């Protein structure tokens, strides 16, 4: 276990999280610090499972790649442009899309998306 990269998070709703205040856990001689969000396999999750940080990270990546494709769009034909969009944009939308299943849009999520736009 790499202690430098290891962190833990307690997941629950706001009411449940207010009852719990674990700052760290000790395993053997190592102390692991609590975090409000963690990243696993490229997906950033927060303790309330609002997916705000995941949406912000994915949105920033999409804007970055769309901007770069837009810079060279005049030099591309339609098929090549579509190929670049599928390669750089669609794959990022599709990655970890199972997390979004049954996800209800909340005010916090809408605020996060509007904030980065």
GIKA-V646955 format. One record per backbone hydrogen bond with DSSP energy under -1.0 kcal/mol. NH is the residue of the N-H (numbers start at 1). CO is the residue of the C=O. Records with the same first field share a line. If there is no record, write none. Layout:
NH = CO, CO
//
This chain:
6 = 2
8 = 33
12 = 47
17 = 13
18 = 14
25 = 32
27 = 30
30 = 27
32 = 25
34 = 23
35 = 8
38 = 45
40 = 43
43 = 40
45 = 38
47 = 36
49 = 46
55 = 51
56 = 52
57 = 53
58 = 54
59 = 55
60 = 56
61 = 57
62 = 58
63 = 59
64 = 60
65 = 61
66 = 62
67 = 63
68 = 64
69 = 65
70 = 66
71 = 67
72 = 68
75 = 72
76 = 73
81 = 77
82 = 78
83 = 79
84 = 80
85 = 81
86 = 82
87 = 83
88 = 84
89 = 85
90 = 85
91 = 86
93 = 89
94 = 90
95 = 91
97 = 94
99 = 96
100 = 97
103 = 100
110 = 106
111 = 107
112 = 108
113 = 109
114 = 110
115 = 111
116 = 112
//
